[in-house]
Structures are given as structure tokens and as C-alpha cells.
Amino acid sequence: MAVCIAVIAKENYPLYIRSVPTQNELKFHYTVHTSLDVVEEKISAAGKAMADQRELYLGLLYPTEDYKVYGYVTNSKVKFVIVVDSSNTSLRDNEIRSMFRKLHNSFTDVMCNPFYNPGDPVQSKVFEGMVSGMMVQVS
Amino acid sequence: MSGSQWELPPELCCRPMAFVALTGLDVTYNAVHRAIWDAFCANRRADRVPISFKVLAGDHEYPKCRTKRTSYEWYIPKGILKTGWMNKHLNLVPALVVLFYELDWDDPQWKEKQSECATKVEIVRTSLQGRNTKVAVVLIQKKTPLPPGEDLVASERASSLCNACDLSGKSLFVLPHTDHLVGYIIRLENAFYEHAQTYYYTEIRRVKSHKEFLNKTTHQLLFVRHQFKIAFFSELKQDTQNALKYYRTAYSLVHELRAHETNMLEIKTMAGFINYKICRLCFQHNTPLDAIAQFRKHIDLCKKKIGSADLAFEHTAWMSKQFQSFGELFDEAIKLGLTAIQTQNPGFYYQQAACYSQDRKLTAQQLCQAGAVCPIPDPLDTPTGGLDFYGQRAWRQGHQSIDPPDPEKERTGILALQIKERDVPHSELIIALLSNAVAQFKKYKCPRMKSHLMVQMGEEYYHAKDYTKALKLLDYVMCDYRTERWWALLTAILSTALRCSYLMANVKDYMTYCMELLGRASTLKEEQKSRIEKNLLKVLKNEVPDAEPDCEPSGSSAAAALWKDRMALSGSNEFSIEVQDYVPFIQCKARFLAPSFHVDQPIQLQVFLRADCPHPISFNKLSVSLSNQCYNQWCVVEASGQDTMLLTPGETSCFSFNFVAKTQDVGKKIEMTGIELMLGSGRWVFLSWRGAGGDAASAHEALQASRSARPRGPGAGARPEGAWDALTIQHSTMIISRVPKISVQLSHQPPALNNEMYCITLSIQSQEEGVAREVRLTAGLKPGQDANLSQATHVTLDRGQVCDASDPALLPDIPLGDLNPGHKVEQRVYVRCVSTGPRVFLFHVAYSINTSVDGQEIDCNCHKDETIAIETVEPFEVSSKFVSTKLEPLDRVVVDIPFVLMTDLLSSSPWPLLLHSSSLQLVTMATCTPHPLSQLEQVVLQTGECASECFCLQCPSGAEANGTVATGQYVISWRRESSSLDTPLVHTTVPLPHIPLENIPLYIHAELPSFGRVRETLPVRYHIENRTALVQQVEMAVEPSDAFMFSGLKQVRLHILPGAEQQMLYNYYPLMAGYQSLPQLNISLPRCPATDTHTLRRFLPQRIFVKPQGRELDDASIAAA
């Protein structure tokens, strides 16, 4: 399960960041922000190859000592970043993929809301609830 | 050893090379020896064998060899690896000792020298007692040796020398000291290398042979030690593949050791050494992935092996060093050609190293009490000054049991280590590692990672109390986070920067950071903002702000003193802060109310201000600067007297300014160049915005506002933020001329006809209330169209004559005088277009008038433009053709024979045309009539009507009869029927077509009545003219015809003199009524075969109408009826 989930706008500013409350929130902000380097690089590399058949899931962005950072880019260049604890070895690639898919579906719902202005921070309760379900549960 | 306790020993990090000692060389005084030594050490490139040479004295004492153990049964090892071992085998114990000796084969004192040499060998052997080190002898000879086998003396003496020195033949070398020294040396060192390899091979065998004596319970340490030694010897032997294999075994063995608190450091130290060797060899073998995998495994295995909790900083220091040295290995491999990628580069290892160093600093701060005093005697001192075994404690070396031998010693030892740790410059180490990482990430396109690390560096400088450097770094990266809109991160950085500036008492920076932390981009809580605002207000009053809460007390008190000093400084209390590139706590947007203003309207300008801070803030002055500075005086609002102007948080304040533009600025743009807001009392701060306000975040907010579907705007009850965001900046306005109050009407009759004087009547009526002075008209072709049009268009005011090329396409500034209110003036303009197609004409009426704006009298220029598009068409089309006098079409004309020119003039003008006259201007040709009158005179042509005219022409004799000739021109004078009589006529000249001309030798024409009557004589006279200068013989025959009987010469041959004419008369007698073919006349000229009946026949009539015979009776009956 994730320790941090972030939605980043096309222009690379955060639309939504949620991290486990037990740890330093700022650190996760930095982790997500620095991971955008890799995301950008992967997008530009994929863009050259084949724009239309691009795989949305970017895989493991980079490993740090404590966390694994995974990335996902929608067709409208909104990025999702999921950070999981490095010690959590039980998590498979498939599960990460399905987490991203859920996130993407939920974000699509947010975008479909006529009262949501694209580019504004996400404040949807449904989205919040879905993200909470994917986070590490802290007792 | 303080900071470098964790440094890897240099003998571990170097590349092991076989050690060969050279003796018997006197490199100081003997030039030959010096040359030999230089040849050995100079130019040791990759293609030379890897040997490290050393010159030693002949009687050099090599390290003593301990007596070999025969049984390990009672032996308990004291540690894994002795600290001196690697160095011993790299630099002290040679694989081969080479004795250099000067001796020629034919030396006269051979016997003596041989025994001296043997003695020297013996000395070396003795000092190497117990070692397997090989000994070799090199004879330095002056003479070039003969090829082997030829010199019998040499081979005999060589074998005797070998015997004397107890050497094998392979260990005796000869070095002739001649020109090819380097070549000989290279051959020598190759031979040495082989000996060294054998030595290391036997050493490996020797270490391996110990294995059978070991048991797993007591000799665990030896398993590791032996594998390490074998691997190291393999490396010396340059057998890196096997070395890697043995190191890997050693690595797994080291983790099998029983680990407890007392030997944890030793295990980790050795594991680190072996790991270093493995990674190094993997990189060397170009298998970087293996290196990375090994390193990961190493870290995973060792991460949790913290060891003594009191010395936790040792673990983090060691971890940091692991990452650092791996990063260095990686970096080195890259320099040798390895390619790294964005997600796998040395930067990550440096970063992690820095991270562990930060942990080290934290644990050190927790564990090392400030007041502790170093115990005496220092438990870290050892009798030798160093340790015997790697990774052991100085106060209990060689101790291998689980519990420390002496708890008291253990306690003081730990205390001593903690005290030592206290003095380590942690921040320096961290910053060095971070800057290494920054360099790497810069290289591998990770700008955000770089920024993050720079933030960390900045924070570390802050901890190290180097606030200037900290601010420099933080300032540098802040902008990146601001443009990417990561407000939480920006706020964190700003908070650190605020503390730095507070501690330095840097007033301007302090205020800038405060302002941004109070702004809407800051994610600080309300109470923090409130605290910061209070501090800011204090600074604005030239008071000392409260300390930042997270600063340490000592720093805060020092800072307070600094602030007091600043306060006392009377000067430099005015600050100007550019806030455009920040997100300041006061937002400013300004706009002109319209993108353009007429010069007779006052220019309106609004400045909106909005404070985002928690408490109201007052200001003294607001001023706008404009591109034309004379207007600035109108755009200032200042607090009068004591009361200042107040900005309430969350509310938008609007300030409006009006001013009257100067007339000379008409057509110019007025821009806002800056807005300045003055705050403070006691200390004055000018917040300045460039242009018309806005800041680093406002552009995006405006974009979001425009995207939003929510109704926004004043009447819609929108949220105030929305209304604010939706406010657009209008930073410039145009000053345009006053709206003219005149009407300009154009009357004309389009389309214009090509070449005519097209009349356009312009009527100008004034609706002004005052006198329109100096009315001027500019009329003509509108500039900016096809350049050719200006050549083909002419404008004039003079109706009297047709204008020509000297008239311009545009008539500028025609003065029309003053125009009183309600009056009207008319002006006619004549345009002549000499090419067809559309044109746009411009009529520009300008005048000046006095008017008043806001009570100010101004003299404005007004103008009104009218444009019309006029199509020019051809008035008519002229076609012409040549026909014979019989009105048959001609494709050529014959000299001296009349023909007819017919012209058709088809009107294509929509207006009736009056054709005044037409005339021919002939070339070559002449008219047959002396003064031909125009047949078209005063004819009026309606649209689509056609006027035809014919002229009888003749080409005079003597004209050149070759090729085509020009006929001339057809000139038509015309005008519109509707135009007045005095309108000048337009002369249109149409060129007539060219026609081929020919000469004929014989001309024949017939003279006959216009019709015949059945059974009545029809006389026909043929005239035959000879047009050549020769007598022509003509044969002539008339063919019989069914329709005619005839009388006359049926067949005749006659001669016609030059220029003479012969007449032939025939009386035809028609037999049938109707159109009848005349009897064929066959003519042939034997002298001119080219001219025959066929060519002549065209001059003759072919048919004639024959009327039936009249009946008188019938006529009478018709008359009667």
C-alpha cells in the first residue's frame, strides 16, 4: 500500500498530494517533485517513439533507499505518482498498475464534474476516499 | 585519524601490482644505473606489464617471516585481517629480487667477480629467509652479446656463474648497455613478470594449503582471512576473474561470522573492504550491473547491523562511506567510458551518502553530550599508534569473545569515541557530498533533484551558521519552486530563508521573505502568518522583530543585537523591493479602462490592491508611472497628514485616476511602466511592480479564472477571489484622434472605363459645433496596393484636359478652406485609370478644431477616411478584319490591288458611349479615297451594341512584298454620353493587325454586270495586266459550261508587255436562271509556273445571278390583280 499518492497537473504543479500522516510530509513533497525529472524524461522519450500507442504506466521511476516511486501519465499529461515503502516487497507490479488504473478512473470522474475547473486542486470527497483506501492504514 | 577513520586505506583502493625489488643499482652516482632505472620507471603505460619496481640496497632487510605454524589446533585468531598485511605484500615483500651486477663475459678478473656476485646473492637470500621470493641476477655488460650458441666462453661462464650463485639458468639475464636499452628492459621486465606470477601462484597455493587444518568453530575468522589473501594474491597475479571469485567467497564468509556488539565494527569494516574490491573488479570487468547488485546486497545485509547503540553514529558514518565510495567507483568507471543513465548514476549514491551523514550528525548530536571531558589516559591510544587488526577497538585489540573484558574500559572507550565524534565537522562533510551529488544530477538532466539537493545544502549551511551561503543557495532555487507552483515546498524554503535573514539582520531580505510568507502562495497557518505580519510591521516601524521560533536562543540573542545596530543606523532606511517575481502579500493589478481613448476623452486608469495578510495593512502612497512621464503627476494618491490608507485583508481596493492626453500623443501608445506602493513609518519600503502589476502566480490564476465555468463578474454574486482573479490587466492604451463630426459623401458612376477621366464628386458636410479649420483633402489611390497600380492611375482636379503620366496617383493635402457649422463643400476629383482591374481609392478629409475636455481647451486634429473600390473595365472591344473587294476574307493582300479593312467596335460599357470620331493612321497602306470620313461620327452605342466601319485600302506598288507588314492604328475618340460637352474626349488607339503581303506577276480582273438574264447577252471583259518587268506569255482557255453559251476566243496564247494590259471580251449567254457558275477561265504562265489558274482565280468572280426571262403579260396581270 502506498505511503504517498500525488496528482500533478500538466504544468507540473501539484493538484493533490496525500501522504501518511506519521512521516514528514515535506519529504514526500520533495520525493514527488524530484520524481518529475524522470517522468518528464520518460514522456519525452516516449513522445519521440510513438505518441499514440504510448503506455500510460511508466513503471518504477527511481529507487531510493527508503521508497519506491512509481509513475503514470494520462493522455492529457496529468501525472500520477505513487510512493511505496521499499520494505514493502509483497507489492507486485500488477497491483501498482491496478492502483494507477483506479486512480485514473477516479480522477476521470473528478474531471467529469461540471463544477470542477480543470487545473484547480482536487477537493473531491469521493476521490479522497478512494485514495485513503489505497494508502497504508495507520492505526 | 579523526575524520578519516572511515576512509578506505589507500592500499585497498589502489590496483595491486606485482612487487619487484631491484638491488645493486646505484641510481644516485652511476649514470648507467640511473639510465636503467629510468627505463624501468618512465613511460609505464597500459601496454607495459603491471609491476611496481623499487630500488633497494643489496643488504636491505626484508620483513621477517614468522615461523610457519605446523598446527592450528590451539591457535585462536585475534582478528580478521592485520592492518599491515596488504601494504606488506604491495610494498615490502617482493615477488622477485633482482641483483644487478656489472660483469662482462671476458672480464679479466672473472673469478673474483663471480664469487663477489655469489656473495651478494647469498646476502639477499639470507634476508629473505623463509620467503618464497625468487632471486634473479642481471649482468650489466658493455659489449653487445653474440647470438646464443656462438659465444662458447659466454655459455660456459654463464653456467659456472649459475652454479656459484645457486641460480637456475632462467634467472640469469644479461643486459648489454647499448643503444637499445628500452627494448632490452621491456624484455627483462616481461621475464620478471613471469617470475612474479610464479611467486604469487605459490603464495596462493601456500595459503590454500592451510585450509585443511582449520575447523569451523574456532577458525571462522581465518576462513575469511585466507580467502581474502588468496583473492589479493590473485589480484597481484593479475588474475582478476579468480580474485573476484575469492572475494565473493570471502564476502559470504564474513557474513557467516558470529556477529555481536563487540566485533560488529570489525565485521562491517571487512565486509566494506571486500565489497569495495568486488565492486571495483566488476566495474573493471565492465559488468556494472553486477557491481550495483553486489552493492545493493551489501547494503541490505549491513543496513540493520547497527552495533552498539551508544555508537550509532559510527554505523551511519560507515554507511555514508559505503555509498560515497561506491559513488566514486561508479564515477571513475564513467570517466573510463561507462555510460550512466538518469535513474542510475553516481549522484544517487552521493545523495544517499549525504543522507546518512545527516543521520550521523543527528545521532551524534543526541549521543555526544557537550560537557563530557576526555578521559585520561586516552583509551584510544595504542602502543603502536594504530590498530593491529582492521575494525577493532583500541582498548581491547585482539579480543574476540562476546562480552567486553572490562566494562569500565568499555565505557571510557565509548565516551572517548563520542567526544571525538563531537568535533567532526559534519556539515562540511554533508555539503561536500551534496555538492558532488548536485554535479552528477546536473549532468544527468535532473533539474528538480538538483534543486532539492541545493535546498538541502542551503539548510546545511544554515545549520553550519553560514547564512550568506545558505541564502545564496536558497534564493537560487526558490524561483524554480515558485514557477512550478509547489507552494508547500516554497513555503518551507522561505521559512528557512527567513530565519537566515533574521539571524543576519538583513532587513531587505527579511522583509521580502516576510511578504512572500504572508502572501497567498504561503501554506503557513494563520497564526504563523499573524506572527510574521507583526514582525513585518515592527520592521516597518524601524523596530526589532521578534525572534523566529525555531532559531537557537544564542543565535537569536546575537541577532537581536544586530537588529538594534541596524535600527540605530539612521541612513539607508528606504528600501525598494521588486515584487513582480515573487508572490507578495499585497497583490496589485492595474488597467486602463479601454484599450484606446479618443484624445477628447479623459484617460481612465484603475489600480486594484488587495492584501492577503491576516491583519489590515496601511500604506502612505500609491503611484503609477507611465511611459510618458508628464502624466505621472496625475496618477499618485498620497495619504494626507496623519491618517494612512488601509488595505483590509480579502477586500479589493480600487483607485481610479483620470488625466487628459496631450494632442501630440495622438497615435501613440501609453504604457504603465511601473506601480509603486509605499509602506512603513520610520522605515520606508517601496513595493514596486513592473508594468501593470501582477506577480509570479497571477498569470496562472487568471488563466484558471477564464477557464472556469462559474459565472464571474460583479453582478453574478461570484466569490471575491474569482472576481479578483478574473480582473485582467490592461497595461497600455492607444490615444486616438477625436471622432470627426463631418459627413463625406461620394457620388460617381462605376465602373470606371479604361482611360477615361472618371469623375468622383465628393461632398463634405460639417456637423461640428465650431468652425472646422483648414479642411484638407487627400484623394487618390490608397497606398499599399499593387505597386503597378500607382503607375497606371492618375488623379487630377483639372477637368479641362486628359491627365497624363505626370499626374500623381495620390493628391495630398488639397486645401479646402474652413468649414462653418452646417456648411457643405463639394470637390470633384478626376481619375484616369490606364489599366483594367479593381482599385481602392482613399479620400481622407482632415481638419482641426478647438474643443474642451474636462474644462481644458485643446486643439484637436480630426480626420475622416472614406475608401471606395472601383473596378475599371474596357469601354469597348475593337476587332478588325481584311476582306477583298468582293468581301471575301483575305489571308494576305496583294501589292497595288485594293482591299477592304472592316472594323467592329462592340461596346462593353454599362453606360452609353458617344463615339465622336474615328480615324486610321496608316503605315505602308494608303486609302483609296483621298479624305476618308469617319462613318461613326456622333454615333451613340448602348451596352452590347456594335458599330462597324470599313475602309478601302491599297498597298502601293513598290512595297516590300516579303513577310507581313504593319497596317497602322485605328483611333477612336469618344466619351460617355452622359458627360458634359466640355469633357475632354478620350482617344483610344487600337493597333491594326499585321498582314502578309505578296506580289503577283499577273493580275486579272473581270468587268461584268451585276446580274444576267436568261437568253440575254452578258458581256464580260477580262483585264489581264502584266506586273512584271518581263514580257509574259499567257495561255488562256475558257472551259465550256452547261449554263452558258459564249462567244469569244476559246483558247488563246498571247504576249503581254511589261506593265501593259490586255483585254479579252466574251459575250456570255446564260441558259439557266439562278446562281450559276461562270465558265472556268484557265490561265497559265509558262514563264512563271508558280502562278497558275488557281492563284489567279481568286481575283475573278465565280458565280453570277441569272434572272429568268421577263414576261410582260404576267406583269400586267399582276398589276391588274
Interface residues (C-beta under 8 A of the other chain):
Chain A: E11 N12 Y13 P14 I17 E25 L26 H29 Y30 H33 T34 L36 D37 V38 E41 L61 Y62 T64 E65 P114 F115 N117 P118 G119 D120
Chain B: I299 Q342 T343 F348 Q352 C355 K445 C446 P447 R448 M449 H452 V455 Y481 E484 R485 W486 A488 L489 A492 H700 L703 Q704 R707 S708 A709 R710
